């Protein structure tokens, strides 16, 4: 019972992060500053509050360098695009698009010969792209004419950085497999957050006095609940269950994100968007079939890096 409550809580936390991002953005917080503050502070808290820093001395300079580069690619560039696009797209749409990483990682793995071609992988990739098309076309009908081009750009930007994410993840995994996950994620978030704050310094005007209390509340929620508490539950579930069960939140949380966006932000869910969401989630499940069937290492590693 305790395990299931923890699992449901984790899914709810990760499923509400995109709604919280939308609240912060609508409260006036610039996207790069918002994302950078979240990940930098969350990374520091993971290293020192959750004791991820206790193994820092064991890392080589090369490992630290690779983790920092991974932070720029896996966290910095990825969430720069996600937070920027979230200004013009429904939070549920962003959540589904942000969960398309397995589609691109599987495509890249087959392309480079790291994974053998199989029927279920080919079907999964086709379903993934078809579902993404449905979401994109469904969202276009729910966006005002003045913001249509920006919304389309946001969709394209998220998908493009997800493709880059697949390349960065391959390199990141190769050099950091032996690094404890808490340490790796803490350093990755800190480096990515620092990169995002540099982007904000270059391109945004940061005026905290102009931000609403809701925006600051959203930032605190994302740091404390969305990152520290969410990850703590995730790692606890890894210890008391197995390496597969906790990672299945990726199949549940996007649905939660669409539902809470509709309930609390009055975001409309068209038939095409709903069908596209089901198709994309089915694609992710199909692409992770080997992990769910027992080969859990790849599923766990891909998921821990996160798309929230």
N, C-alpha and C positions, 0 to 999 in steps of 0.2 A: 504493500500500500504506500509506504514511504517513498519507494522508488518511483512509482507511477505518478505520485504527486509532484516529485522533483522533476520528472520528465515533462509533465504537462506544464509546469511552471516555466521550464526552460523554453519550450516551444512557444509559449505565450510571450515571453520576454523577447525572443528573437523575432517573433511575428509582429511585434508592435514597434520595432525599431524604425521601420520606414515611415510609419505614421508620425512618430516622434520627430524624425528628420523633417517631415513636411511642416510640422508645428513650429519647429525652430526657424525654418526658412521663412515662413509666413510671418514670424515674429520679428523679422528684420535682420537676422544674423546672416552674414555673407557665407556662401557655401564653403569656400576654402578655409576660412577662419573657423567656421563651425566644425568641419571635419577634422581640421588640424588640432584644434583644442581637445576634441574628444579623444582622438587616438594617441596624441602625445601624453596626455594626463592618464589615460587608461593604461598605456604601456608602462609608465612609471609606477603606477599602482600595482600592476601585475608583477613587476620585477621586485618591488620592495614590500608591498602588502601581502602578496601571495607567494613571496619567497622565490620568485623566479631568478633573482639575482644571486642566489647562493651557489650557483654553478658557473657564474660568469668567468671566474678565474681559470676554469678548466678549458675554456674556448681558445682556439688558436686565432691569430690575427686574420688568417684567411677565412675562418668561419664567421668572425665578427664582420668582416668586409662583405661576405656573401649575404649575411642576414640583413645588413644595412641596405645593400642593393635590392634585396628581396622586399624590404620595407618600402622602398621608393616605388618598386613596380607593383607588388601585390597589394599594398595598402595605399600609398600615396597617389599614384596615377589612377588606379582603379576608382578610389573613392572621390577623387577630384571630379571625375566624370559623373559618378553616381549622384553626388550632392548637387552638382550643377544641373544635371538633367531633372532632378527631383523638383526643381523650381517650376517646371513646365509640364510635368507628367503626374498622373495620379499615383499615390504611394503604392497601391497594389500593383500597378503596371511595373513600377521600378523594382519591386520585390521579385516579381516573376522574371523579369529580364536579368536581374542580378544573379538569379539562380541558374543561368544557362551555362555556367563554367564547365560542367561535365561534358556538354555537347562539343565544345571546342577542344577540351583536353583529349577526349576520345578521338576526335577527328585528327588532331595533331599526332597522337600516338600511333594511329594506323598509317598516317602519311609518312612518318619517319621510320616505320618498321618496328617500333617498340611494342606494338600490340598487333596480333594477327587479326586479319579481317574475318568477320563472322556476320551471319545474317542478323542476329539480334542487335549487334552494334550498328550495322547499317540502317536497320529499321529505326533504332533509337535516334540516330543523328537526323534522319529524314523527318521523323516526328517532331524533333526539337525545332528544326528550322520552320516546319509548317506551323507549329504552335506559335512560334515567335512572329511569323507573318500575320497570323490571326490576331494576336495581341496588338501588333502595330496598327493594323487596319481598323480594329475595333476602337482603339484609343483615339484615332484620328477623328472619329465622329463625335467624340466627347470633348474636343478641344476647340476653343474659340478660334475664329478665323485669324485674328491678329497674332495668336501664339502658335499657329499650326506649324510654321516653318521651324520654330524653336523646339516644339515638341518632337517633330520628325528628326531634327538634329540630335536631340537628347537620346532618342531611341538608337540612332545610328552610332552615337558616341559610346553608349553603354556596351553595345554589341562589339564595337571595335576594341575597347579596352578589355573585354572578356577574351577576345582573341589574343591580345598581347599578354593577358594573364596566363593563358595556357603555355606560352613560351617561357615566361618568367618562372612559372611554377616548376617546369621541368628542370631548369637550372637550379632553382632554390632547393628542391628535394635532393638533387644529386650531392650537394655540398653540406647539407644540414641534417641528414637522417639521424646522425648520432647525437644531436643536440637535444636536451630535454625540451619537451613541447612548451612548457611554461616560460622557460628562458627564451626560446626562439620566438615565440609570439610576443612576449614583452618587448624584446629588442626590435622586432619587426614593426610593432605598433608605434614605438617611440621614434624610430627612424622615419617611418611613413608620416607620422604626425608632424615631425619637424619639417619635412619636405612640404607638406600642405601649408604650414604656417609661413614658409618662405614664399610660396605662391601667393598667399594672402597679402604678404608684405609688398609684393611686386604689383599686384593687380587689383587689390581691394582697399577700400577706405574703411577702417575699423573704428566704429564709434559706439562703444558699449552703451552709452547713455540713450541711444536711439532704439535699443533692443527691448522688446517687451518682456515682462516677467515670465511669460510662457516660454519664450525662447531660452532664457537662462534655465528654466525648469527642464526643458527638453535636453539641454546640454548635460545637466547634472544626471538626468535619467539615463542618457546614453553612456555616460562614463561609469556611473556606479552600478546601475541595474543592467543595462545592455551589454556592458563589457565585463566588469569585475564579478558581479553576481552570476550573470549568465555563464561565463567561463568556469566559475567555481563549481556550479552545478554540473556542467558538462564533464569536468575532470573527475568529479566525485562519481558520476554515473559510469565513467570509464573504469574506475577502480572496482565498483561493486557489481557491475554487470559484465560487459564485454566490449570489444572495440567497434562493434557494429551498431548495436541498439541505440546508443546516444546520438549517433550521426544521422539517424532517420528524421531528426528535426527538419532537415532540408526538404522533406516531402510534405511536412505539416505546416511549417511557418509561413510559406508564401500564401497558402489558403487563408490563414489567419490574417495576414497583412491585407489581402483584398477585402475581407469581411469587415475588419475594424476601420479600414479606409471608407467603406461604404456607410458604416454606421455613424462614425464620428466626424467625417469630413464631407459627407454627402457625395462621395465619389460614385459615379454611375458605373455599373458593370454591364456592358453590352453582352449579347449572346456570343459574339465573336471573341470578346475578351475572356469570357468564362470558358468557352470551348478551347481557346488557345492556352489558358492556364492549365486545364486538365491535360491537354496534349503535351505541354512542356514538362509537367511533373511526371507524367507517364514515361516520357523520354528519359528523364533523369533516373527514374527507378530502373528502367530497362538497361541503361548504360552502366548502372552500378550493380547489375544482377550478380556478377561474380563476387563482389564484395559482400553482398547480402547472403550469398550462398556459402561463404566461408573464407574467401580470399579478401580479408577486411583491411589489409594494410593500406592499399591505395585509396579506398573510400575514406578511411579515417584521415589520412594525410591531406587529401584534397579538401575535406570538409572543415578541418580545424582552422585552415587559413581563413575561412569565413568569407561571406559576402553580405555582411550586415551593415 
